[in-house]
Amino acid sequence: MIVKVPTKLSAIALSIGVGLGVQAPTSANEFRTTQTAYGGTGLLQMPTARMAPYGEFSGTYYDSDEYRRMSVSLQLLPWLETNIRYVDIRPILYSDNPAFSGDQTGKDKGLDIKIRLLEESYWLPQVSFGWRDLAGTGVFASEYIAASKRFGDVDVTLGLGWGYLGNANDIDNPFCKLRDSFCERGDQFLGQGGTFEVDKWFRGNASLFGGIEYQTPIDGLNLKAEFDGNDYENERFVGDLGANSRWNFGADYALTDNLSLKVSYERGTTWMFGFTFRSNFMELGQAKVDRSVPARGADNAVQPLKKRDRRELIELTKELSRYGGMNVREFQFISQPDADTETLRVYGHQAYYRDYDFALENMTRVLTSALPESINRYEIVESIDDIELVTHVIDVPIALDAIERRDIDTTFDQAVTRTDTALNEREREGDLELIPVATWPKFSVKPFLDQSFQNPENFYMYQLGLDLNTNWWFAPNTFVHGTLSGSLMTNFDDFNFLVDGFQSPLPRVRTYIREYVTFSDIWLEQLQVSHLQQVSNEVYTAYYAGYLERMFGGVGTELLYRPLDKNWAIGVDMNWVKQRDFESHTGFRDYDVFTGHVTGYLKPNFIPNSLIKVAAGQFLAGDKGVQINYEHKFKSGMIVGAYAAKTNVSSRDYGEGSFSKGFYISIPIDLMQMQHSPNRGMIGWTPLTRDGGQMLNRSIQLYYSTDRRSPYYTD
């Protein structure tokens, strides 16, 4: 291995560290991590081996003469950092056609990840490796390995980079010793992006990089000095930036816990500035309106039942709704043979709490206040109409020991077990049966925001509007539901891209988006009739027909097998759909297709709080393949997901982007309000929409509807 330039790097780092009074390494949690210009933890341009606190979500903006960088970074797992980035390349235009993209400057998007290999110990550094521009056009594609060691308030990093981070070419590529093919790296760039260029990874020129970050005595101020792995002599689209130095210097100041400001002097020629907003998905929360059950004997306590007649039982359902969020359908009082005790079985649906454990405890407090202790067992059957999900069995004596602190070692969860109630038990005559009858439809209004990034007409395009939702249960397990949408503010009408002259072997199943969004400010998003049915405790089915989404209508069915409290499930959906007309509100086009998938669901034990979904089958364009979806849930209930679909359509036929992919964040509504709620909202980002690998957007999906079988979304 021949070092060409930075042999003095380690010596400089050591001398600076000694000058600052280096002490023994401190805990990694005591040092504030900062974001690079590209996003992701690091120095200025260079990454380090450090990871942000688990769950940290940050957005960074960094500006210079040639590049404007915008990124969103998430510490998805304690050992995995993810980063989505856009680079505005100022010296070039988006396209040569002003009628297509006006004077918008060039854009490049990228996905970066970093993986921790080794945690820091007293003697050993933290070691990580990562990729920049993992599946983009390759303009900023890099691979690297970095080691970071902390000495008191000083963090020292030394790394080795390839690709963009190895352009200085000051060290022989160590992998050349393994195979000659590692010595060369193709210099072509992929115009359509979206391809994992494995044949380039860790190949070609290599460079050393590194630096020092000093956490000063001034609260929130970090100073940085780094040695850059790039010499900036051959920038794609820009050429030679005329760097006078490979040393960069800068500062990061935390103005608040959520906002930090950045400034740097880089390449010996250029001042740069930026800022980072940050939050943490592990720590989000919102104070709630108190729904505590009054203690027994208090003036406003739940009143004991005396006659157990219909009037009193209806009052009890109101108390269970008020404090426990339970919409009760039926009470069954069951005498236990050869005993002077009873069991109360309650059928109903939890409609208020996401925290089901809290809801159960509140329901238990209500029931123990209203009922005698001779009823020593409660069975809370969570059900939607006649569809049973799970039964929570509550041992009342143990529950009272916990609630009334009779035994300091007893907790409420020790009183609760989960099981299934036989479906034929519903036929038992109940002491109170509130049979639903056909009613007028229920309506609700909620705002929506559709977003699109990196468009030729405008970098950011949006549509802000309102959804008018209706839901009408008119027969057992059968209901009509729909959404009428209206636009309030939008720039989607700036779309110039028409697909009429765009050659592709695939049917236009999604790329008519401009025609759909510009046809009318009011449209029928979805209107369908659905019927749910339970074959057994573990098997559920759904049937549906109508306008299933904005672009397709038709008929379909789904079957789901989901054992209680297992970390897996499997489902099958089959749909015949026809493309909706974008020149009328209710018409259809000539195109129809059969689409369906076999989907496996797994919550792996080796990655806690995660869900993996794998769906194999036929997509809307008739292409066949697999979609993989990964979700991770944080302590606050926030869920971050990503998906990708690969089908028998080649990257060339698919078009720009090479394959279907996207990212989304699922947000519990109760994080944004003082009232409890089991509902969720979603923010999604799709880098580029093409016709391959596209799934039907089904509003009824049994895995979500049966979440209580093994709670993930409502927990």
Solvent accessible surface area in square Angstrom, and as a share of the most:
residue,aa,sasa,rsa
1,M,141,0.63
2,I,111,0.56
3,V,55,0.32
4,K,109,0.46
5,V,79,0.46
6,P,7,0.04
7,T,101,0.59
8,K,118,0.50
9,L,10,0.05
10,S,70,0.45
11,A,62,0.48
12,I,53,0.27
13,A,13,0.10
14,L,126,0.63
15,S,69,0.44
16,I,70,0.35
17,G,4,0.03
18,V,103,0.59
19,G,67,0.65
20,L,72,0.36
21,G,42,0.41
22,V,50,0.29
23,Q,125,0.56
24,A,54,0.42
25,P,33,0.21
26,T,56,0.32
27,S,56,0.36
28,A,49,0.38
29,N,145,0.74
30,E,117,0.52
31,F,15,0.06
32,R,60,0.22
33,T,20,0.11
34,T,2,0.01
35,Q,4,0.02
36,T,1,0.00
37,A,1,0.01
38,Y,2,0.01
39,G,6,0.06
40,G,4,0.04
41,T,2,0.01
42,G,3,0.03
43,L,2,0.01
44,L,7,0.03
45,Q,4,0.02
46,M,2,0.01
47,P,5,0.03
48,T,4,0.03
49,A,0,0.00
50,R,13,0.05
51,M,20,0.09
52,A,10,0.08
53,P,74,0.46
54,Y,63,0.24
55,G,0,0.00
56,E,16,0.07
57,F,53,0.22
58,S,2,0.01
59,G,24,0.23
60,T,6,0.04
61,Y,46,0.18
62,Y,4,0.01
63,D,13,0.07
64,S,7,0.04
65,D,102,0.53
66,E,28,0.13
67,Y,5,0.02
68,R,71,0.26
69,R,6,0.02
70,M,54,0.24
71,S,7,0.04
72,V,66,0.38
73,S,7,0.05
74,L,12,0.06
75,Q,3,0.01
76,L,17,0.09
77,L,8,0.04
78,P,58,0.37
79,W,101,0.36
80,L,26,0.13
81,E,12,0.05
82,T,29,0.17
83,N,1,0.01
84,I,37,0.19
85,R,0,0.00
86,Y,15,0.06
87,V,0,0.00
88,D,3,0.01
89,I,2,0.01
90,R,71,0.26
91,P,76,0.48
92,I,43,0.22
93,L,98,0.49
94,Y,61,0.23
95,S,28,0.18
96,D,149,0.77
97,N,79,0.41
98,P,100,0.63
99,A,84,0.65
100,F,64,0.27
101,S,5,0.03
102,G,36,0.35
103,D,124,0.64
104,Q,24,0.11
105,T,36,0.21
106,G,3,0.03
107,K,33,0.14
108,D,5,0.03
109,K,38,0.16
110,G,8,0.08
111,L,44,0.22
112,D,11,0.06
113,I,37,0.19
114,K,2,0.01
115,I,41,0.21
116,R,51,0.19
117,L,105,0.52
118,L,74,0.37
119,E,110,0.49
120,E,36,0.16
121,S,55,0.36
122,Y,125,0.48
123,W,208,0.73
124,L,97,0.48
125,P,37,0.23
126,Q,12,0.05
127,V,28,0.16
128,S,0,0.00
129,F,40,0.17
130,G,0,0.00
131,W,29,0.10
132,R,12,0.04
133,D,5,0.03
134,L,23,0.11
135,A,12,0.09
136,G,8,0.08
137,T,31,0.18
138,G,12,0.11
139,V,13,0.07
140,F,2,0.01
141,A,18,0.14
142,S,0,0.00
143,E,3,0.01
144,Y,8,0.03
145,I,66,0.34
146,A,2,0.01
147,A,31,0.24
148,S,0,0.00
149,K,26,0.11
150,R,1,0.01
151,F,68,0.28
152,G,12,0.11
153,D,74,0.38
154,V,3,0.02
155,D,5,0.02
156,V,32,0.19
157,T,4,0.02
158,L,78,0.39
159,G,5,0.05
160,L,22,0.11
161,G,0,0.00
162,W,3,0.01
163,G,10,0.09
164,Y,19,0.07
165,L,1,0.01
166,G,0,0.00
167,N,55,0.28
168,A,19,0.15
169,N,56,0.29
170,D,1,0.01
171,I,4,0.02
172,D,54,0.28
173,N,9,0.05
174,P,37,0.24
175,F,66,0.27
176,C,33,0.20
177,K,158,0.67
178,L,136,0.68
179,R,155,0.57
180,D,117,0.60
181,S,52,0.34
182,F,39,0.16
183,C,53,0.32
184,E,131,0.59
185,R,55,0.20
186,G,37,0.36
187,D,120,0.62
188,Q,109,0.48
189,F,73,0.30
190,L,50,0.25
191,G,72,0.70
192,Q,62,0.28
193,G,4,0.04
194,G,3,0.03
195,T,49,0.28
196,F,94,0.39
197,E,25,0.11
198,V,85,0.49
199,D,105,0.54
200,K,19,0.08
201,W,57,0.20
202,F,38,0.16
203,R,43,0.16
204,G,7,0.06
205,N,77,0.40
206,A,0,0.00
207,S,0,0.00
208,L,27,0.14
209,F,0,0.00
210,G,0,0.00
211,G,4,0.04
212,I,13,0.07
213,E,10,0.04
214,Y,44,0.17
215,Q,43,0.19
216,T,15,0.09
217,P,124,0.78
218,I,105,0.54
219,D,131,0.68
220,G,16,0.15
221,L,33,0.17
222,N,0,0.00
223,L,77,0.38
224,K,10,0.04
225,A,19,0.15
226,E,0,0.00
227,F,11,0.04
228,D,1,0.00
229,G,0,0.00
230,N,1,0.01
231,D,32,0.17
232,Y,7,0.03
233,E,111,0.50
234,N,128,0.65
235,E,4,0.02
236,R,105,0.38
237,F,99,0.41
238,V,38,0.22
239,G,29,0.27
240,D,93,0.48
241,L,27,0.14
242,G,40,0.38
243,A,33,0.25
244,N,117,0.60
245,S,41,0.27
246,R,37,0.13
247,W,53,0.19
248,N,1,0.00
249,F,105,0.44
250,G,15,0.14
251,A,23,0.18
252,D,1,0.01
253,Y,86,0.33
254,A,22,0.17
255,L,96,0.48
256,T,75,0.44
257,D,130,0.68
258,N,81,0.42
259,L,36,0.18
260,S,0,0.00
261,L,80,0.40
262,K,12,0.05
263,V,69,0.40
264,S,2,0.01
265,Y,75,0.28
266,E,1,0.00
267,R,10,0.04
268,G,24,0.23
269,T,61,0.35
270,T,8,0.05
271,W,174,0.61
272,M,4,0.02
273,F,116,0.49
274,G,5,0.04
275,F,70,0.29
276,T,0,0.00
277,F,112,0.47
278,R,31,0.11
279,S,38,0.24
280,N,19,0.10
281,F,9,0.04
282,M,53,0.24
283,E,139,0.62
284,L,66,0.33
285,G,57,0.55
286,Q,73,0.32
287,A,73,0.57
288,K,55,0.23
289,V,61,0.35
290,D,112,0.58
291,R,50,0.18
292,S,67,0.43
293,V,14,0.08
294,P,20,0.12
295,A,74,0.58
296,R,102,0.37
297,G,80,0.77
298,A,41,0.32
299,D,148,0.77
300,N,104,0.54
301,A,11,0.09
302,V,7,0.04
303,Q,122,0.54
304,P,81,0.51
305,L,31,0.15
306,K,179,0.76
307,K,157,0.67
308,R,79,0.29
309,D,53,0.28
310,R,138,0.50
311,R,158,0.58
312,E,21,0.09
313,L,2,0.01
314,I,53,0.27
315,E,81,0.37
316,L,4,0.02
317,T,14,0.08
318,K,105,0.44
319,E,34,0.15
320,L,1,0.00
321,S,44,0.29
322,R,120,0.44
323,Y,30,0.11
324,G,0,0.00
325,G,4,0.04
326,M,0,0.00
327,N,78,0.40
328,V,14,0.08
329,R,42,0.15
330,E,7,0.03
331,F,0,0.00
332,Q,1,0.00
333,F,25,0.10
334,I,28,0.14
335,S,81,0.53
336,Q,50,0.22
337,P,119,0.75
338,D,157,0.81
339,A,52,0.41
340,D,141,0.73
341,T,36,0.21
342,E,35,0.16
343,T,7,0.04
344,L,0,0.00
345,R,19,0.07
346,V,0,0.00
347,Y,0,0.00
348,G,0,0.00
349,H,66,0.29
350,Q,4,0.02
351,A,47,0.36
352,Y,38,0.14
353,Y,0,0.00
354,R,30,0.11
355,D,73,0.38
356,Y,13,0.05
357,D,99,0.51
358,F,77,0.32
359,A,0,0.00
360,L,2,0.01
361,E,46,0.20
362,N,5,0.02
363,M,1,0.00
364,T,0,0.00
365,R,67,0.25
366,V,0,0.00
367,L,0,0.00
368,T,9,0.06
369,S,10,0.07
370,A,2,0.01
371,L,11,0.06
372,P,69,0.44
373,E,104,0.47
374,S,52,0.33
375,I,0,0.00
376,N,45,0.23
377,R,92,0.33
378,Y,1,0.00
379,E,14,0.06
380,I,1,0.00
381,V,0,0.00
382,E,1,0.01
383,S,2,0.02
384,I,36,0.18
385,D,23,0.12
386,D,59,0.31
387,I,9,0.05
388,E,7,0.03
389,L,5,0.03
390,V,2,0.01
391,T,1,0.01
392,H,8,0.03
393,V,13,0.08
394,I,0,0.00
395,D,58,0.30
396,V,3,0.02
397,P,67,0.42
398,I,63,0.32
399,A,0,0.00
400,L,4,0.02
401,D,41,0.21
402,A,7,0.05
403,I,23,0.12
404,E,73,0.33
405,R,171,0.62
406,R,122,0.45
407,D,61,0.32
408,I,159,0.81
409,D,112,0.58
410,T,24,0.14
411,T,69,0.40
412,F,26,0.11
413,D,101,0.52
414,Q,106,0.47
415,A,3,0.02
416,V,30,0.17
417,T,84,0.49
418,R,70,0.25
419,T,55,0.32
420,D,47,0.24
421,T,11,0.06
422,A,51,0.39
423,L,54,0.27
424,N,101,0.52
425,E,43,0.19
426,R,44,0.16
427,E,149,0.67
428,R,101,0.37
429,E,151,0.68
430,G,15,0.14
431,D,73,0.38
432,L,3,0.01
433,E,67,0.30
434,L,53,0.26
435,I,113,0.58
436,P,76,0.48
437,V,113,0.65
438,A,65,0.51
439,T,75,0.44
440,W,221,0.78
441,P,40,0.25
442,K,152,0.64
443,F,131,0.55
444,S,63,0.41
445,V,93,0.54
446,K,110,0.47
447,P,95,0.60
448,F,33,0.14
449,L,90,0.45
450,D,65,0.33
451,Q,55,0.24
452,S,30,0.19
453,F,53,0.22
454,Q,21,0.09
455,N,15,0.08
456,P,20,0.13
457,E,24,0.11
458,N,50,0.26
459,F,42,0.18
460,Y,82,0.31
461,M,0,0.00
462,Y,56,0.21
463,Q,2,0.01
464,L,64,0.32
465,G,0,0.00
466,L,74,0.37
467,D,18,0.09
468,L,71,0.35
469,N,32,0.16
470,T,32,0.19
471,N,60,0.31
472,W,87,0.31
473,W,83,0.29
474,F,77,0.32
475,A,41,0.32
476,P,93,0.59
477,N,19,0.09
478,T,20,0.11
479,F,13,0.06
480,V,35,0.20
481,H,21,0.10
482,G,5,0.05
483,T,19,0.11
484,L,78,0.39
485,S,3,0.02
486,G,17,0.16
487,S,20,0.13
488,L,111,0.55
489,M,112,0.50
490,T,45,0.26
491,N,27,0.14
492,F,14,0.06
493,D,93,0.48
494,D,60,0.31
495,F,22,0.09
496,N,71,0.36
497,F,69,0.29
498,L,86,0.43
499,V,2,0.01
500,D,114,0.59
501,G,65,0.63
502,F,62,0.26
503,Q,157,0.70
504,S,33,0.22
505,P,93,0.58
506,L,20,0.10
507,P,44,0.28
508,R,42,0.15
509,V,1,0.00
510,R,17,0.06
511,T,9,0.05
512,Y,26,0.10
513,I,65,0.33
514,R,62,0.23
515,E,26,0.12
516,Y,10,0.04
517,V,12,0.07
518,T,51,0.30
519,F,81,0.34
520,S,29,0.19
521,D,96,0.50
522,I,101,0.51
523,W,16,0.06
524,L,30,0.15
525,E,53,0.24
526,Q,17,0.07
527,L,70,0.35
528,Q,7,0.03
529,V,59,0.34
530,S,1,0.01
531,H,57,0.26
532,L,14,0.07
533,Q,82,0.36
534,Q,25,0.11
535,V,91,0.52
536,S,44,0.28
537,N,34,0.18
538,E,59,0.26
539,V,30,0.17
540,Y,2,0.01
541,T,9,0.05
542,A,0,0.00
543,Y,102,0.39
544,Y,10,0.04
545,A,33,0.26
546,G,29,0.28
547,Y,42,0.16
548,L,4,0.02
549,E,10,0.04
550,R,34,0.13
551,M,16,0.07
552,F,0,0.00
553,G,1,0.01
554,G,12,0.11
555,V,77,0.44
556,G,11,0.11
557,T,35,0.21
558,E,5,0.02
559,L,81,0.40
560,L,0,0.00
561,Y,73,0.28
562,R,3,0.01
563,P,9,0.05
564,L,30,0.15
565,D,73,0.38
566,K,105,0.44
567,N,47,0.24
568,W,107,0.37
569,A,3,0.02
570,I,79,0.40
571,G,3,0.03
572,V,54,0.31
573,D,10,0.05
574,M,98,0.44
575,N,3,0.01
576,W,115,0.40
577,V,0,0.00
578,K,56,0.24
579,Q,3,0.02
580,R,11,0.04
581,D,33,0.17
582,F,21,0.09
583,E,126,0.56
584,S,42,0.27
585,H,84,0.37
586,T,80,0.47
587,G,26,0.25
588,F,84,0.35
589,R,74,0.27
590,D,138,0.72
591,Y,54,0.21
592,D,65,0.34
593,V,16,0.09
594,F,103,0.43
595,T,2,0.01
596,G,9,0.09
597,H,7,0.03
598,V,75,0.43
599,T,16,0.09
600,G,28,0.27
601,Y,17,0.06
602,L,71,0.36
603,K,35,0.15
604,P,5,0.03
605,N,130,0.67
606,F,154,0.64
607,I,31,0.16
608,P,90,0.57
609,N,85,0.44
610,S,1,0.00
611,L,0,0.00
612,I,40,0.20
613,K,17,0.07
614,V,61,0.35
615,A,6,0.05
616,A,45,0.35
617,G,25,0.24
618,Q,40,0.18
619,F,0,0.00
620,L,0,0.00
621,A,8,0.06
622,G,28,0.27
623,D,5,0.03
624,K,116,0.49
625,G,19,0.18
626,V,56,0.32
627,Q,26,0.12
628,I,94,0.48
629,N,16,0.08
630,Y,46,0.18
631,E,6,0.03
632,H,2,0.01
633,K,20,0.08
634,F,6,0.03
635,K,168,0.71
636,S,11,0.07
637,G,1,0.01
638,M,11,0.05
639,I,1,0.00
640,V,22,0.13
641,G,2,0.02
642,A,35,0.27
643,Y,54,0.21
644,A,38,0.30
645,A,2,0.02
646,K,109,0.46
647,T,20,0.12
648,N,110,0.57
649,V,20,0.11
650,S,58,0.37
651,S,34,0.22
652,R,213,0.78
653,D,60,0.31
654,Y,12,0.05
655,G,12,0.11
656,E,69,0.31
657,G,6,0.06
658,S,3,0.02
659,F,25,0.10
660,S,8,0.05
661,K,33,0.14
662,G,0,0.00
663,F,44,0.18
664,Y,23,0.09
665,I,31,0.15
666,S,6,0.04
667,I,27,0.14
668,P,0,0.00
669,I,47,0.24
670,D,7,0.03
671,L,27,0.13
672,M,123,0.55
673,Q,62,0.28
674,M,107,0.48
675,Q,83,0.37
676,H,31,0.14
677,S,10,0.06
678,P,28,0.18
679,N,95,0.49
680,R,55,0.20
681,G,25,0.24
682,M,129,0.58
683,I,87,0.44
684,G,40,0.38
685,W,36,0.13
686,T,57,0.33
687,P,8,0.05
688,L,49,0.24
689,T,52,0.30
690,R,29,0.10
691,D,5,0.03
692,G,1,0.01
693,G,3,0.03
694,Q,25,0.11
695,M,47,0.21
696,L,15,0.08
697,N,93,0.48
698,R,32,0.12
699,S,63,0.41
700,I,20,0.10
701,Q,52,0.23
702,L,4,0.02
703,Y,5,0.02
704,Y,86,0.33
705,S,37,0.24
706,T,3,0.02
707,D,5,0.02
708,R,16,0.06
709,R,1,0.00
710,S,10,0.06
711,P,41,0.26
712,Y,5,0.02
713,Y,22,0.08
714,T,25,0.14
715,D,83,0.43
